Amino acid sequence: MSARAVSFSGVEKTYRRPGLLGASYNTAVKDLSFEIPAGEVTGLLGLNGAGKTTIMKLLTGLLFPTAGSVRVFGHSPSDAAAKSKVGFLPELPYFPPQVKPGEALAYFGRLSGLSGADLALAVRTAIERTGLEPHAGKRVSEFSKGMLQRLGLAQAILHKPELLVLDEPVSGLDPLAIHDIRGLLAGLNAEGRTIFLSSHSISEVEKLAARVLILVKGSLALTVKRAQWEAAPGGLEAIFVEAVK
Amino acid sequence: MRLLRLTWAVAANAFSESVRHRFFTLFFVFAFASVYASVLAGVMAVDQEARVLADFGLALIELTALAYALFNAASVLLKEAETKTIYLVFSRPVPRWAYLAGKLWGALLTAGLMLAVMAAMHLALLALRGFGVPAFYGWALAGAFLKLAVITAIAFFVSLFSTSPVSTIVISGILWTAGHFASEARFMAERVPGVAAPALKGLLWLIPNLQIFNARDAAGAASALPPAAFAAAGAWMLAACLGSLWLLSRKEF
């Protein structure tokens, strides 16, 4: 495994919005350089519109950088070699309402290159790990938000990716679901998987991450290590508030 | 082999989602009503009942399948982008061409199923009225399927740059209509004076000639579709798919 799971080097992303009187441009992230060490949990904190989702999409190959370079395990995020090592949970994942979790997972497993007995085992394991077993016979239309989030996580871990990219993994969940997901993520990290998660919840990031990136208006304002916020009065929250003010 | 499996996974999923959709069931009710309407038209034709029942039924089958195929093709890519399902697909090692080919394959399977079921209904009605299967029937269905395949591929292409499913349906519908008047349009373009003529002739290359798929119009009752019709359908689909791929490979989500 490479020592660096992800590296951003001078990355800029500008969105172009065509209009009747010419296009308008909005720079979401600029001059962004950071690295995510392999095997570590790295958190991404920022206010709404700070560019968190843009970063997540850049490293999953859903967006292309306007300038700079993004590397995932040494590959371009658009390369199959990079994508096969990444599991992505977008914010509010959607699944067709008429399918059962096993069917949805089987589809995404096939897209990840799994087949036959390996696929069946991967689906069963993902359902077990995310606590979806009691709901395996239900259709997605009967799922609560927490169950959908668990299913989202199940599709992300299905192919045993080396890097998990999680956009707001505990957003809107009840305390029990948050506790379960936190336990699952800690377990995945203990297996050596790299986790990169964005969240609005400072306390959640504080509990899981070894390092936190604080993003302000598309730029990296601060990188904080666990030891730093544990030593700081007011903890990570005080550091974050100071950084974004 | 891996890429073929990937493409098939996308196609099977697209097919399964389409046939499980409420809209598909509603369309079948509508399709049955449409096909049954051909019986009424046939009865009114008195002496020509067999012919009117066959022709009218086939025309209604084609129009109903077209309406469904356009709706399906116009919404399938847009819906996946709007619901963000596409994030879960393109964050995996799925080449964009494989996704596009899979979606098209799935849409054609759905259109094929729709045609087959409606044809079965139609043939049952013909049998009920005491008529056999017309000699041209299989070729007429094959022609309808080729038209659907071409227009579905074009609708996929249009959906990648249009702003809504409605505009995709309108643009593709206009192309489908214009495609049935391709030779008339060519005839008129040749008589246009001045500089407009070459521009108009150039524009006509963008409209698929769908008349060549009308087996019923050709001379001879059991007229088979010529190999050129299959080649033309393949060429139109390939062009539309390459255009779609060009747009999709640049698209961000």
Chai-1 contact restraints between the chains, C-beta under 6 A:
chainA,res_idxA,chainB,res_idxB,connection_type,confidence,min_distance_angstrom,max_distance_angstrom,comment,restraint_id
A,T60,B,S91,contact,1.0,0.0,6.0,A-B,restraint_1
A,L62,B,F90,contact,1.0,0.0,6.0,A-B,restraint_2
A,L62,B,F253,contact,1.0,0.0,6.0,A-B,restraint_3
A,L63,B,E252,contact,1.0,0.0,6.0,A-B,restraint_4
A,A80,B,P93,contact,1.0,0.0,6.0,A-B,restraint_5
A,K83,B,R92,contact,1.0,0.0,6.0,A-B,restraint_6
A,K83,B,P93,contact,1.0,0.0,6.0,A-B,restraint_7
A,S84,B,P93,contact,1.0,0.0,6.0,A-B,restraint_8
A,F88,B,S91,contact,1.0,0.0,6.0,A-B,restraint_9
A,P90,B,K84,contact,1.0,0.0,6.0,A-B,restraint_10
A,P90,B,Y87,contact,1.0,0.0,6.0,A-B,restraint_11
A,Y94,B,T83,contact,1.0,0.0,6.0,A-B,restraint_12
A,Y94,B,K84,contact,1.0,0.0,6.0,A-B,restraint_13
A,Y94,B,T85,contact,1.0,0.0,6.0,A-B,restraint_14
A,P96,B,E17,contact,1.0,0.0,6.0,A-B,restraint_15
A,Q98,B,R20,contact,1.0,0.0,6.0,A-B,restraint_16
A,Y107,B,N13,contact,1.0,0.0,6.0,A-B,restraint_17
A,R110,B,A9,contact,1.0,0.0,6.0,A-B,restraint_18
A,L111,B,R92,contact,1.0,0.0,6.0,A-B,restraint_19
A,L111,B,V94,contact,1.0,0.0,6.0,A-B,restraint_20
A,S112,B,R92,contact,1.0,0.0,6.0,A-B,restraint_21
